[in-house]
Amino acid sequence: MTAKPIAEMTFEEAMSALEQVVGALERGDVALEQSIALYDRGAALKEHCAAKLKDAEEKVELIRASEGRATGVTPVEGL
């Protein structure tokens, strides 16, 4: 079975795949060439997750702006 292309993964799928990559690299039980391939895949998964988060943040900001609420402001925790 071939792995799903990263570009087609949901955020949750990409995070799960990234966790698996990190786990394999931390265990250190893979050959050097496979480690390099895993590291490369992990970097691509990280970029995909970051892009998905950015898209979600932009959608939230659009919703807040359409409601007339302040945008681009991060509330102080506990207030």
All heavy atoms as TSV, in Angstrom:
chain	resi	resn	atom	element	x	y	z
A	1	MET	N	N	0.850	-1.181	0.000
A	1	MET	CA	C	0.000	0.000	0.000
A	1	MET	C	C	0.896	1.244	0.000
A	1	MET	O	O	1.794	1.374	0.810
A	1	MET	CB	C	-0.891	-0.020	1.243
A	1	MET	CG	C	-1.818	1.142	1.345
A	1	MET	SD	S	-2.938	0.884	2.724
A	1	MET	CE	C	-2.873	2.498	3.425
A	2	THR	N	N	0.626	2.166	-0.902
A	2	THR	CA	C	1.421	3.388	-0.960
A	2	THR	C	C	0.849	4.418	-0.003
A	2	THR	O	O	-0.345	4.465	0.252
A	2	THR	CB	C	1.438	3.986	-2.387
A	2	THR	OG1	O	0.163	3.822	-2.977
A	2	THR	CG2	C	2.489	3.327	-3.245
A	3	ALA	N	N	1.740	5.219	0.511
A	3	ALA	CA	C	1.331	6.272	1.440
A	3	ALA	C	C	0.554	7.347	0.684
A	3	ALA	O	O	0.829	7.630	-0.478
A	3	ALA	CB	C	2.548	6.873	2.115
A	4	LYS	N	N	-0.401	7.924	1.363
A	4	LYS	CA	C	-1.186	9.009	0.793
A	4	LYS	C	C	-0.270	10.205	0.551
A	4	LYS	O	O	0.548	10.537	1.411
A	4	LYS	CB	C	-2.299	9.381	1.773
A	4	LYS	CG	C	-3.283	10.395	1.281
A	4	LYS	CD	C	-4.378	10.564	2.324
A	4	LYS	CE	C	-5.519	11.403	1.806
A	4	LYS	NZ	N	-6.597	11.502	2.791
A	5	PRO	N	N	-0.380	10.848	-0.602
A	5	PRO	CA	C	0.455	12.041	-0.845
A	5	PRO	C	C	0.207	13.104	0.228
A	5	PRO	O	O	-0.933	13.337	0.639
A	5	PRO	CB	C	-0.010	12.533	-2.218
A	5	PRO	CG	C	-0.626	11.341	-2.869
A	5	PRO	CD	C	-1.230	10.530	-1.746
A	6	ILE	N	N	1.267	13.734	0.660
A	6	ILE	CA	C	1.174	14.727	1.738
A	6	ILE	C	C	0.188	15.837	1.392
A	6	ILE	O	O	-0.593	16.257	2.239
A	6	ILE	CB	C	2.570	15.292	2.068
A	6	ILE	CG1	C	3.426	14.193	2.690
A	6	ILE	CG2	C	2.472	16.499	3.007
A	6	ILE	CD1	C	4.874	14.564	2.898
A	7	ALA	N	N	0.203	16.283	0.150
A	7	ALA	CA	C	-0.681	17.384	-0.263
A	7	ALA	C	C	-2.158	17.039	-0.101
A	7	ALA	O	O	-2.992	17.928	0.009
A	7	ALA	CB	C	-0.389	17.771	-1.710
A	8	GLU	N	N	-2.490	15.754	-0.060
A	8	GLU	CA	C	-3.885	15.324	0.071
A	8	GLU	C	C	-4.274	15.025	1.521
A	8	GLU	O	O	-5.427	14.711	1.799
A	8	GLU	CB	C	-4.125	14.081	-0.787
A	8	GLU	CG	C	-3.962	14.329	-2.268
A	8	GLU	CD	C	-4.116	13.071	-3.100
A	8	GLU	OE1	O	-4.577	12.032	-2.563
A	8	GLU	OE2	O	-3.772	13.111	-4.289
A	9	MET	N	N	-3.316	15.117	2.435
A	9	MET	CA	C	-3.583	14.790	3.838
A	9	MET	C	C	-4.303	15.917	4.561
A	9	MET	O	O	-4.062	17.089	4.292
A	9	MET	CB	C	-2.269	14.516	4.584
A	9	MET	CG	C	-1.587	13.262	4.213
A	9	MET	SD	S	-0.078	13.087	5.215
A	9	MET	CE	C	0.398	11.445	4.786
A	10	THR	N	N	-5.160	15.511	5.487
A	10	THR	CA	C	-5.748	16.487	6.399
A	10	THR	C	C	-4.671	16.863	7.416
A	10	THR	O	O	-3.628	16.201	7.519
A	10	THR	CB	C	-6.946	15.895	7.160
A	10	THR	OG1	O	-6.479	14.826	7.996
A	10	THR	CG2	C	-8.029	15.393	6.221
A	11	PHE	N	N	-4.938	17.891	8.196
A	11	PHE	CA	C	-4.007	18.282	9.246
A	11	PHE	C	C	-3.770	17.120	10.203
A	11	PHE	O	O	-2.634	16.812	10.560
A	11	PHE	CB	C	-4.550	19.509	10.001
A	11	PHE	CG	C	-3.692	19.903	11.162
A	11	PHE	CD1	C	-2.546	20.647	10.961
A	11	PHE	CD2	C	-4.023	19.524	12.451
A	11	PHE	CE1	C	-1.729	21.010	12.026
A	11	PHE	CE2	C	-3.222	19.882	13.523
A	11	PHE	CZ	C	-2.075	20.626	13.311
A	12	GLU	N	N	-4.839	16.455	10.598
A	12	GLU	CA	C	-4.729	15.366	11.564
A	12	GLU	C	C	-3.927	14.194	10.996
A	12	GLU	O	O	-3.115	13.591	11.714
A	12	GLU	CB	C	-6.129	14.901	11.999
A	12	GLU	CG	C	-6.885	15.919	12.826
A	12	GLU	CD	C	-7.515	17.045	12.005
A	12	GLU	OE1	O	-7.560	16.960	10.757
A	12	GLU	OE2	O	-7.957	18.031	12.621
A	13	GLU	N	N	-4.144	13.868	9.735
A	13	GLU	CA	C	-3.378	12.793	9.105
A	13	GLU	C	C	-1.895	13.143	9.038
A	13	GLU	O	O	-1.035	12.302	9.322
A	13	GLU	CB	C	-3.891	12.520	7.684
A	13	GLU	CG	C	-5.255	11.886	7.631
A	13	GLU	CD	C	-5.843	11.834	6.229
A	13	GLU	OE1	O	-5.510	12.710	5.391
A	13	GLU	OE2	O	-6.637	10.914	5.967
A	14	ALA	N	N	-1.603	14.386	8.681
A	14	ALA	CA	C	-0.209	14.816	8.574
A	14	ALA	C	C	0.464	14.818	9.945
A	14	ALA	O	O	1.625	14.409	10.074
A	14	ALA	CB	C	-0.126	16.191	7.920
A	15	MET	N	N	-0.237	15.254	10.980
A	15	MET	CA	C	0.337	15.251	12.333
A	15	MET	C	C	0.618	13.824	12.795
A	15	MET	O	O	1.668	13.551	13.383
A	15	MET	CB	C	-0.604	15.947	13.322
A	15	MET	CG	C	-0.527	17.450	13.280
A	15	MET	SD	S	1.097	18.115	13.701
A	15	MET	CE	C	1.261	17.604	15.389
A	16	SER	N	N	-0.288	12.920	12.518
A	16	SER	CA	C	-0.092	11.524	12.895
A	16	SER	C	C	1.117	10.937	12.163
A	16	SER	O	O	1.945	10.248	12.778
A	16	SER	CB	C	-1.352	10.718	12.572
A	16	SER	OG	O	-1.144	9.358	12.868
A	17	ALA	N	N	1.231	11.218	10.871
A	17	ALA	CA	C	2.370	10.737	10.093
A	17	ALA	C	C	3.663	11.343	10.612
A	17	ALA	O	O	4.695	10.661	10.706
A	17	ALA	CB	C	2.173	11.056	8.611
A	18	LEU	N	N	3.626	12.622	10.971
A	18	LEU	CA	C	4.811	13.290	11.505
A	18	LEU	C	C	5.230	12.660	12.836
A	18	LEU	O	O	6.418	12.444	13.082
A	18	LEU	CB	C	4.546	14.790	11.672
A	18	LEU	CG	C	5.701	15.639	12.174
A	18	LEU	CD1	C	6.931	15.496	11.292
A	18	LEU	CD2	C	5.276	17.108	12.246
A	19	GLU	N	N	4.267	12.341	13.682
A	19	GLU	CA	C	4.567	11.680	14.953
A	19	GLU	C	C	5.233	10.331	14.717
A	19	GLU	O	O	6.170	9.951	15.435
A	19	GLU	CB	C	3.297	11.521	15.787
A	19	GLU	CG	C	2.777	12.825	16.348
A	19	GLU	CD	C	1.400	12.719	16.983
A	19	GLU	OE1	O	0.803	11.617	16.958
A	19	GLU	OE2	O	0.924	13.738	17.504
A	20	GLN	N	N	4.788	9.599	13.700
A	20	GLN	CA	C	5.390	8.307	13.373
A	20	GLN	C	C	6.825	8.488	12.890
A	20	GLN	O	O	7.720	7.720	13.269
A	20	GLN	CB	C	4.558	7.586	12.319
A	20	GLN	CG	C	3.216	7.124	12.827
A	20	GLN	CD	C	2.329	6.566	11.729
A	20	GLN	OE1	O	2.716	6.489	10.568
A	20	GLN	NE2	N	1.128	6.162	12.090
A	21	VAL	N	N	7.059	9.510	12.078
A	21	VAL	CA	C	8.407	9.789	11.580
A	21	VAL	C	C	9.324	10.125	12.746
A	21	VAL	O	O	10.438	9.586	12.861
A	21	VAL	CB	C	8.381	10.935	10.540
A	21	VAL	CG1	C	9.777	11.472	10.282
A	21	VAL	CG2	C	7.745	10.467	9.240
A	22	VAL	N	N	8.873	11.008	13.622
A	22	VAL	CA	C	9.680	11.413	14.771
A	22	VAL	C	C	9.985	10.203	15.652
A	22	VAL	O	O	11.128	10.011	16.093
A	22	VAL	CB	C	8.993	12.533	15.581
A	22	VAL	CG1	C	9.686	12.767	16.906
A	22	VAL	CG2	C	8.938	13.812	14.758
A	23	GLY	N	N	8.999	9.367	15.870
A	23	GLY	CA	C	9.200	8.163	16.683
A	23	GLY	C	C	10.254	7.246	16.093
A	23	GLY	O	O	11.131	6.746	16.806
A	24	ALA	N	N	10.185	7.036	14.786
A	24	ALA	CA	C	11.162	6.169	14.121
A	24	ALA	C	C	12.563	6.760	14.212
A	24	ALA	O	O	13.535	6.042	14.466
A	24	ALA	CB	C	10.768	5.948	12.666
A	25	LEU	N	N	12.667	8.069	14.030
A	25	LEU	CA	C	13.978	8.715	14.106
A	25	LEU	C	C	14.524	8.689	15.531
A	25	LEU	O	O	15.722	8.493	15.739
A	25	LEU	CB	C	13.903	10.149	13.578
A	25	LEU	CG	C	13.693	10.282	12.071
A	25	LEU	CD1	C	13.424	11.734	11.695
A	25	LEU	CD2	C	14.887	9.735	11.298
A	26	GLU	N	N	13.662	8.877	16.519
A	26	GLU	CA	C	14.111	8.861	17.909
A	26	GLU	C	C	14.583	7.475	18.342
A	26	GLU	O	O	15.530	7.351	19.111
A	26	GLU	CB	C	12.997	9.348	18.837
A	26	GLU	CG	C	12.787	10.841	18.790
A	26	GLU	CD	C	11.661	11.322	19.690
A	26	GLU	OE1	O	10.809	10.504	20.115
A	26	GLU	OE2	O	11.628	12.526	19.969
A	27	ARG	N	N	13.913	6.428	17.850
A	27	ARG	CA	C	14.323	5.065	18.191
A	27	ARG	C	C	15.693	4.752	17.596
A	27	ARG	O	O	16.450	3.976	18.169
A	27	ARG	CB	C	13.296	4.052	17.692
A	27	ARG	CG	C	12.046	3.986	18.546
A	27	ARG	CD	C	11.163	2.820	18.153
A	27	ARG	NE	N	10.801	2.791	16.746
A	27	ARG	CZ	C	9.808	3.470	16.184
A	27	ARG	NH1	N	9.060	4.255	16.938
A	27	ARG	NH2	N	9.552	3.369	14.898
A	28	GLY	N	N	15.987	5.357	16.442
A	28	GLY	CA	C	17.287	5.152	15.818
A	28	GLY	C	C	17.496	3.771	15.254
A	28	GLY	O	O	18.630	3.340	15.063
A	29	ASP	N	N	16.428	3.054	14.996
A	29	ASP	CA	C	16.556	1.688	14.497
A	29	ASP	C	C	16.402	1.591	12.972
A	29	ASP	O	O	16.041	0.547	12.452
A	29	ASP	CB	C	15.556	0.767	15.197
A	29	ASP	CG	C	14.109	1.206	15.019
A	29	ASP	OD1	O	13.869	2.261	14.407
A	29	ASP	OD2	O	13.214	0.493	15.512
A	30	VAL	N	N	16.675	2.681	12.268
A	30	VAL	CA	C	16.591	2.682	10.810
A	30	VAL	C	C	17.972	2.993	10.229
A	30	VAL	O	O	18.786	3.676	10.855
A	30	VAL	CB	C	15.549	3.700	10.293
A	30	VAL	CG1	C	14.145	3.281	10.673
A	30	VAL	CG2	C	15.818	5.086	10.808
A	31	ALA	N	N	18.197	2.475	9.039
A	31	ALA	CA	C	19.468	2.703	8.361
A	31	ALA	C	C	19.629	4.175	8.007
A	31	ALA	O	O	18.648	4.929	7.953
A	31	ALA	CB	C	19.531	1.848	7.092
A	32	LEU	N	N	20.857	4.580	7.756
A	32	LEU	CA	C	21.163	5.976	7.470
A	32	LEU	C	C	20.340	6.509	6.303
A	32	LEU	O	O	19.736	7.582	6.403
A	32	LEU	CB	C	22.658	6.144	7.187
A	32	LEU	CG	C	23.104	7.567	6.819
A	32	LEU	CD1	C	22.798	8.524	7.954
A	32	LEU	CD2	C	24.578	7.574	6.466
A	33	GLU	N	N	20.304	5.785	5.198
A	33	GLU	CA	C	19.546	6.255	4.026
A	33	GLU	C	C	18.067	6.404	4.350
A	33	GLU	O	O	17.424	7.365	3.934
A	33	GLU	CB	C	19.744	5.308	2.841
A	33	GLU	CG	C	21.131	5.354	2.244
A	33	GLU	CD	C	21.489	6.728	1.690
A	33	GLU	OE1	O	20.640	7.377	1.051
A	33	GLU	OE2	O	22.641	7.153	1.916
A	34	GLN	N	N	17.533	5.472	5.105
A	34	GLN	CA	C	16.116	5.559	5.492
A	34	GLN	C	C	15.913	6.727	6.450
A	34	GLN	O	O	14.883	7.402	6.386
A	34	GLN	CB	C	15.647	4.251	6.114
A	34	GLN	CG	C	14.144	4.236	6.358
A	34	GLN	CD	C	13.652	2.936	6.956
A	34	GLN	OE1	O	14.428	2.042	7.276
A	34	GLN	NE2	N	12.348	2.836	7.121
A	35	SER	N	N	16.870	6.982	7.332
A	35	SER	CA	C	16.765	8.116	8.246
A	35	SER	C	C	16.699	9.430	7.482
A	35	SER	O	O	15.910	10.316	7.815
A	35	SER	CB	C	17.969	8.160	9.196
A	35	SER	OG	O	17.933	7.087	10.091
A	36	ILE	N	N	17.526	9.532	6.444
A	36	ILE	CA	C	17.522	10.745	5.621
A	36	ILE	C	C	16.170	10.910	4.928
A	36	ILE	O	O	15.602	12.005	4.912
A	36	ILE	CB	C	18.678	10.716	4.608
A	36	ILE	CG1	C	20.006	10.805	5.355
A	36	ILE	CG2	C	18.556	11.854	3.597
A	36	ILE	CD1	C	21.220	10.492	4.510
A	37	ALA	N	N	15.640	9.821	4.389
A	37	ALA	CA	C	14.332	9.874	3.725
A	37	ALA	C	C	13.236	10.239	4.722
A	37	ALA	O	O	12.334	11.034	4.415
A	37	ALA	CB	C	14.029	8.540	3.051
A	38	LEU	N	N	13.309	9.664	5.926
A	38	LEU	CA	C	12.321	9.986	6.959
A	38	LEU	C	C	12.406	11.446	7.374
A	38	LEU	O	O	11.384	12.117	7.559
A	38	LEU	CB	C	12.509	9.089	8.190
A	38	LEU	CG	C	11.953	7.681	8.091
A	38	LEU	CD1	C	12.409	6.852	9.285
A	38	LEU	CD2	C	10.437	7.698	8.002
A	39	TYR	N	N	13.620	11.952	7.534
A	39	TYR	CA	C	13.811	13.348	7.904
A	39	TYR	C	C	13.218	14.260	6.835
A	39	TYR	O	O	12.523	15.239	7.151
A	39	TYR	CB	C	15.297	13.654	8.104
A	39	TYR	CG	C	15.545	15.039	8.628
A	39	TYR	CD1	C	15.522	15.298	9.988
A	39	TYR	CD2	C	15.774	16.099	7.756
A	39	TYR	CE1	C	15.736	16.577	10.482
A	39	TYR	CE2	C	15.983	17.384	8.238
A	39	TYR	CZ	C	15.965	17.614	9.592
A	39	TYR	OH	O	16.162	18.881	10.059
A	40	ASP	N	N	13.458	13.922	5.578
A	40	ASP	CA	C	12.922	14.709	4.462
A	40	ASP	C	C	11.394	14.683	4.478
A	40	ASP	O	O	10.738	15.724	4.318
A	40	ASP	CB	C	13.463	14.156	3.139
A	40	ASP	CG	C	13.095	15.025	1.958
A	40	ASP	OD1	O	13.243	16.258	2.052
A	40	ASP	OD2	O	12.670	14.454	0.926
A	41	ARG	N	N	10.817	13.509	4.714
A	41	ARG	CA	C	9.352	13.397	4.783
A	41	ARG	C	C	8.822	14.197	5.978
A	41	ARG	O	O	7.808	14.878	5.873
A	41	ARG	CB	C	8.928	11.938	4.887
A	41	ARG	CG	C	7.421	11.737	4.969
A	41	ARG	CD	C	7.042	10.292	4.747
A	41	ARG	NE	N	5.646	10.047	4.984
A	41	ARG	CZ	C	4.659	10.330	4.146
A	41	ARG	NH1	N	4.932	10.871	2.982
A	41	ARG	NH2	N	3.403	10.072	4.453
A	42	GLY	N	N	9.524	14.129	7.099
A	42	GLY	CA	C	9.107	14.878	8.282
A	42	GLY	C	C	9.089	16.373	8.023
A	42	GLY	O	O	8.166	17.074	8.443
A	43	ALA	N	N	10.101	16.862	7.310
A	43	ALA	CA	C	10.150	18.290	6.983
A	43	ALA	C	C	8.973	18.684	6.097
A	43	ALA	O	O	8.350	19.731	6.297
A	43	ALA	CB	C	11.475	18.633	6.301
A	44	ALA	N	N	8.640	17.829	5.130
A	44	ALA	CA	C	7.509	18.110	4.244
A	44	ALA	C	C	6.191	18.066	5.021
A	44	ALA	O	O	5.300	18.898	4.800
A	44	ALA	CB	C	7.488	17.108	3.086
A	45	LEU	N	N	6.063	17.113	5.931
A	45	LEU	CA	C	4.857	17.033	6.762
A	45	LEU	C	C	4.722	18.261	7.651
A	45	LEU	O	O	3.622	18.799	7.820
A	45	LEU	CB	C	4.889	15.759	7.619
A	45	LEU	CG	C	4.655	14.451	6.867
A	45	LEU	CD1	C	5.118	13.269	7.697
A	45	LEU	CD2	C	3.195	14.308	6.470
A	46	LYS	N	N	5.822	18.726	8.218
A	46	LYS	CA	C	5.805	19.919	9.070
A	46	LYS	C	C	5.335	21.131	8.269
A	46	LYS	O	O	4.498	21.910	8.738
A	46	LYS	CB	C	7.186	20.178	9.655
A	46	LYS	CG	C	7.267	21.426	10.500
A	46	LYS	CD	C	8.714	21.760	10.836
A	46	LYS	CE	C	8.857	23.116	11.452
A	46	LYS	NZ	N	8.630	24.224	10.522
A	47	GLU	N	N	5.867	21.290	7.076
A	47	GLU	CA	C	5.461	22.416	6.215
A	47	GLU	C	C	3.969	22.337	5.886
A	47	GLU	O	O	3.274	23.346	5.875
A	47	GLU	CB	C	6.284	22.426	4.930
A	47	GLU	CG	C	7.716	22.849	5.135
A	47	GLU	CD	C	7.836	24.288	5.608
A	47	GLU	OE1	O	7.082	25.164	5.122
A	47	GLU	OE2	O	8.686	24.538	6.480
A	48	HIS	N	N	3.487	21.132	5.600
A	48	HIS	CA	C	2.068	20.937	5.272
A	48	HIS	C	C	1.191	21.319	6.466
A	48	HIS	O	O	0.194	22.023	6.309
A	48	HIS	CB	C	1.833	19.480	4.862
A	48	HIS	CG	C	0.435	19.178	4.456
A	48	HIS	ND1	N	-0.119	19.669	3.292
A	48	HIS	CD2	C	-0.537	18.439	5.058
A	48	HIS	CE1	C	-1.375	19.240	3.199
A	48	HIS	NE2	N	-1.642	18.500	4.247
A	49	CYS	N	N	1.587	20.876	7.660
A	49	CYS	CA	C	0.829	21.214	8.873
A	49	CYS	C	C	0.829	22.724	9.113
A	49	CYS	O	O	-0.211	23.294	9.456
A	49	CYS	CB	C	1.414	20.494	10.084
A	49	CYS	SG	S	1.085	18.717	10.105
A	50	ALA	N	N	1.968	23.357	8.931
A	50	ALA	CA	C	2.057	24.807	9.127
A	50	ALA	C	C	1.143	25.536	8.149
A	50	ALA	O	O	0.465	26.498	8.526
A	50	ALA	CB	C	3.501	25.273	8.964
A	51	ALA	N	N	1.101	25.078	6.907
A	51	ALA	CA	C	0.237	25.715	5.904
A	51	ALA	C	C	-1.235	25.526	6.261
A	51	ALA	O	O	-2.039	26.457	6.131
A	51	ALA	CB	C	0.537	25.147	4.513
A	52	LYS	N	N	-1.593	24.324	6.727
A	52	LYS	CA	C	-2.984	24.065	7.130
A	52	LYS	C	C	-3.380	24.964	8.304
A	52	LYS	O	O	-4.489	25.502	8.332
A	52	LYS	CB	C	-3.173	22.593	7.513
A	52	LYS	CG	C	-3.122	21.628	6.362
A	52	LYS	CD	C	-4.401	21.668	5.590
A	52	LYS	CE	C	-4.482	20.547	4.598
A	52	LYS	NZ	N	-5.681	20.650	3.767
A	53	LEU	N	N	-2.486	25.122	9.275
A	53	LEU	CA	C	-2.771	25.994	10.423
A	53	LEU	C	C	-2.926	27.443	9.988
A	53	LEU	O	O	-3.826	28.147	10.458
A	53	LEU	CB	C	-1.671	25.879	11.471
A	53	LEU	CG	C	-1.707	24.647	12.349
A	53	LEU	CD1	C	-0.477	24.601	13.251
A	53	LEU	CD2	C	-2.977	24.597	13.180
A	54	LYS	N	N	-2.055	27.891	9.099
A	54	LYS	CA	C	-2.134	29.269	8.610
A	54	LYS	C	C	-3.464	29.507	7.906
A	54	LYS	O	O	-4.113	30.540	8.117
A	54	LYS	CB	C	-0.966	29.564	7.665
A	54	LYS	CG	C	-0.911	31.002	7.215
A	54	LYS	CD	C	0.356	31.258	6.396
A	54	LYS	CE	C	0.530	32.722	6.126
A	54	LYS	NZ	N	-0.086	33.213	4.940
A	55	ASP	N	N	-3.884	28.552	7.073
A	55	ASP	CA	C	-5.180	28.670	6.388
A	55	ASP	C	C	-6.321	28.776	7.397
A	55	ASP	O	O	-7.229	29.595	7.237
A	55	ASP	CB	C	-5.423	27.479	5.465
A	55	ASP	CG	C	-4.547	27.491	4.228
A	55	ASP	OD1	O	-3.947	28.544	3.907
A	55	ASP	OD2	O	-4.468	26.432	3.571
A	56	ALA	N	N	-6.269	27.941	8.428
A	56	ALA	CA	C	-7.323	27.959	9.448
A	56	ALA	C	C	-7.340	29.295	10.182
A	56	ALA	O	O	-8.420	29.862	10.424
A	56	ALA	CB	C	-7.120	26.810	10.431
A	57	GLU	N	N	-6.157	29.812	10.529
A	57	GLU	CA	C	-6.079	31.101	11.216
A	57	GLU	C	C	-6.647	32.221	10.352
A	57	GLU	O	O	-7.355	33.102	10.853
A	57	GLU	CB	C	-4.635	31.411	11.594
A	57	GLU	CG	C	-4.105	30.556	12.712
A	57	GLU	CD	C	-2.609	30.711	12.926
A	57	GLU	OE1	O	-1.929	31.361	12.099
A	57	GLU	OE2	O	-2.118	30.175	13.931
A	58	GLU	N	N	-6.349	32.181	9.061
A	58	GLU	CA	C	-6.869	33.213	8.151
A	58	GLU	C	C	-8.387	33.139	8.056
A	58	GLU	O	O	-9.064	34.175	8.036
A	58	GLU	CB	C	-6.232	33.060	6.777
A	58	GLU	CG	C	-4.768	33.473	6.756
A	58	GLU	CD	C	-4.065	33.160	5.445
A	58	GLU	OE1	O	-4.677	32.542	4.541
A	58	GLU	OE2	O	-2.879	33.527	5.321
A	59	LYS	N	N	-8.943	31.934	8.036
A	59	LYS	CA	C	-10.403	31.786	7.986
A	59	LYS	C	C	-11.047	32.339	9.254
A	59	LYS	O	O	-12.076	33.015	9.191
A	59	LYS	CB	C	-10.776	30.318	7.790
A	59	LYS	CG	C	-10.495	29.821	6.396
A	59	LYS	CD	C	-10.815	28.352	6.248
A	59	LYS	CE	C	-10.418	27.865	4.863
A	59	LYS	NZ	N	-10.622	26.427	4.705
A	60	VAL	N	N	-10.434	32.067	10.407
A	60	VAL	CA	C	-10.967	32.581	11.674
A	60	VAL	C	C	-10.922	34.104	11.670
A	60	VAL	O	O	-11.878	34.766	12.094
A	60	VAL	CB	C	-10.189	31.995	12.873
A	60	VAL	CG1	C	-10.521	32.732	14.162
A	60	VAL	CG2	C	-10.465	30.510	13.017
A	61	GLU	N	N	-9.825	34.671	11.186
A	61	GLU	CA	C	-9.709	36.131	11.139
A	61	GLU	C	C	-10.775	36.733	10.219
A	61	GLU	O	O	-11.339	37.789	10.530
A	61	GLU	CB	C	-8.310	36.554	10.696
A	61	GLU	CG	C	-7.253	36.328	11.750
A	61	GLU	CD	C	-7.530	37.042	13.058
A	61	GLU	OE1	O	-7.927	38.225	13.036
A	61	GLU	OE2	O	-7.356	36.421	14.115
A	62	LEU	N	N	-11.060	36.081	9.096
A	62	LEU	CA	C	-12.108	36.567	8.190
A	62	LEU	C	C	-13.474	36.529	8.872
A	62	LEU	O	O	-14.270	37.463	8.740
A	62	LEU	CB	C	-12.141	35.749	6.903
A	62	LEU	CG	C	-11.012	36.014	5.913
A	62	LEU	CD1	C	-11.071	35.012	4.764
A	62	LEU	CD2	C	-11.098	37.432	5.375
A	63	ILE	N	N	-13.726	35.467	9.606
A	63	ILE	CA	C	-14.998	35.350	10.328
A	63	ILE	C	C	-15.093	36.442	11.391
A	63	ILE	O	O	-16.116	37.127	11.509
A	63	ILE	CB	C	-15.141	33.953	10.967
A	63	ILE	CG1	C	-15.289	32.893	9.878
A	63	ILE	CG2	C	-16.313	33.911	11.944
A	63	ILE	CD1	C	-15.138	31.465	10.367
A	64	ARG	N	N	-14.008	36.631	12.141
A	64	ARG	CA	C	-14.008	37.669	13.180
A	64	ARG	C	C	-14.202	39.050	12.557
A	64	ARG	O	O	-14.926	39.883	13.099
A	64	ARG	CB	C	-12.718	37.612	13.982
A	64	ARG	CG	C	-12.618	36.381	14.879
A	64	ARG	CD	C	-11.260	36.274	15.549
A	64	ARG	NE	N	-10.930	37.452	16.313
A	64	ARG	CZ	C	-11.113	37.597	17.623
A	64	ARG	NH1	N	-11.623	36.603	18.306
A	64	ARG	NH2	N	-10.770	38.713	18.231
A	65	ALA	N	N	-13.545	39.313	11.440
A	65	ALA	CA	C	-13.668	40.615	10.783
A	65	ALA	C	C	-15.098	40.832	10.294
A	65	ALA	O	O	-15.635	41.936	10.402
A	65	ALA	CB	C	-12.682	40.713	9.623
A	66	SER	N	N	-15.720	39.773	9.760
A	66	SER	CA	C	-17.092	39.915	9.260
A	66	SER	C	C	-18.078	40.159	10.400
A	66	SER	O	O	-19.141	40.719	10.191
A	66	SER	CB	C	-17.509	38.681	8.463
A	66	SER	OG	O	-17.699	37.563	9.302
A	67	GLU	N	N	-17.703	39.767	11.609
A	67	GLU	CA	C	-18.543	39.996	12.788
A	67	GLU	C	C	-18.224	41.331	13.451
A	67	GLU	O	O	-18.811	41.673	14.464
A	67	GLU	CB	C	-18.329	38.865	13.800
A	67	GLU	CG	C	-18.806	37.516	13.321
A	67	GLU	CD	C	-18.435	36.391	14.270
A	67	GLU	OE1	O	-17.587	36.607	15.174
A	67	GLU	OE2	O	-18.995	35.299	14.119
A	68	GLY	N	N	-17.268	42.071	12.891
A	68	GLY	CA	C	-16.891	43.355	13.459
A	68	GLY	C	C	-16.025	43.237	14.692
A	68	GLY	O	O	-15.878	44.189	15.451
A	69	ARG	N	N	-15.426	42.077	14.890
A	69	ARG	CA	C	-14.557	41.869	16.047
A	69	ARG	C	C	-13.128	42.178	15.660
A	69	ARG	O	O	-12.731	42.083	14.514
A	69	ARG	CB	C	-14.690	40.437	16.539
A	69	ARG	CG	C	-16.111	40.162	17.037
A	69	ARG	CD	C	-16.421	38.727	17.281
A	69	ARG	NE	N	-15.478	38.108	18.208
A	69	ARG	CZ	C	-15.487	36.811	18.465
A	69	ARG	NH1	N	-16.352	36.026	17.863
A	69	ARG	NH2	N	-14.619	36.298	19.296
A	70	ALA	N	N	-12.337	42.557	16.630
A	70	ALA	CA	C	-10.929	42.889	16.392
A	70	ALA	C	C	-10.206	41.692	15.786
A	70	ALA	O	O	-10.481	40.544	16.145
A	70	ALA	CB	C	-10.255	43.294	17.686
A	71	THR	N	N	-9.320	41.972	14.853
A	71	THR	CA	C	-8.548	40.902	14.224
A	71	THR	C	C	-7.076	41.103	14.502
A	71	THR	O	O	-6.624	42.195	14.798
A	71	THR	CB	C	-8.774	40.876	12.701
A	71	THR	OG1	O	-8.344	42.121	12.160
A	71	THR	CG2	C	-10.213	40.622	12.350
A	72	GLY	N	N	-6.344	40.027	14.410
A	72	GLY	CA	C	-4.897	40.096	14.584
A	72	GLY	C	C	-4.454	40.322	16.008
A	72	GLY	O	O	-3.298	40.616	16.252
A	73	VAL	N	N	-5.343	40.151	16.955
A	73	VAL	CA	C	-5.006	40.382	18.358
A	73	VAL	C	C	-5.082	39.050	19.087
A	73	VAL	O	O	-6.056	38.335	18.979
A	73	VAL	CB	C	-5.980	41.385	19.001
A	73	VAL	CG1	C	-5.676	41.556	20.468
A	73	VAL	CG2	C	-5.946	42.704	18.275
A	74	THR	N	N	-4.036	38.736	19.812
A	74	THR	CA	C	-4.035	37.528	20.610
A	74	THR	C	C	-4.362	37.900	22.039
A	74	THR	O	O	-3.652	38.712	22.642
A	74	THR	CB	C	-2.648	36.848	20.557
A	74	THR	OG1	O	-2.296	36.617	19.197
A	74	THR	CG2	C	-2.639	35.548	21.324
A	75	PRO	N	N	-5.443	37.352	22.594
A	75	PRO	CA	C	-5.811	37.705	23.960
A	75	PRO	C	C	-4.774	37.204	24.947
A	75	PRO	O	O	-4.134	36.193	24.746
A	75	PRO	CB	C	-7.149	36.998	24.172
A	75	PRO	CG	C	-7.245	35.980	23.105
A	75	PRO	CD	C	-6.349	36.403	21.998
A	76	VAL	N	N	-4.622	37.951	26.028
A	76	VAL	CA	C	-3.717	37.559	27.094
A	76	VAL	C	C	-4.358	36.406	27.829
A	76	VAL	O	O	-5.537	36.456	28.192
A	76	VAL	CB	C	-3.445	38.745	28.042
A	76	VAL	CG1	C	-2.585	38.296	29.217
A	76	VAL	CG2	C	-2.828	39.888	27.292
A	77	GLU	N	N	-3.585	35.365	28.065
A	77	GLU	CA	C	-4.108	34.184	28.739
A	77	GLU	C	C	-4.561	34.548	30.149
A	77	GLU	O	O	-3.873	35.260	30.866
A	77	GLU	CB	C	-3.029	33.105	28.803
A	77	GLU	CG	C	-3.593	31.719	28.980
A	77	GLU	CD	C	-2.571	30.644	28.751
A	77	GLU	OE1	O	-1.901	30.675	27.709
A	77	GLU	OE2	O	-2.441	29.796	29.639
A	78	GLY	N	N	-5.737	34.074	30.513
A	78	GLY	CA	C	-6.260	34.319	31.848
A	78	GLY	C	C	-7.142	35.557	31.953
A	78	GLY	O	O	-7.685	35.825	33.005
A	79	LEU	N	N	-7.289	36.304	30.886
A	79	LEU	CA	C	-8.146	37.499	30.940
A	79	LEU	C	C	-9.439	37.271	30.204
A	79	LEU	O	O	-9.553	36.588	29.302
A	79	LEU	CB	C	-7.434	38.720	30.335
A	79	LEU	CG	C	-6.237	39.236	31.099
A	79	LEU	CD1	C	-5.664	40.441	30.384
A	79	LEU	CD2	C	-6.626	39.616	32.512
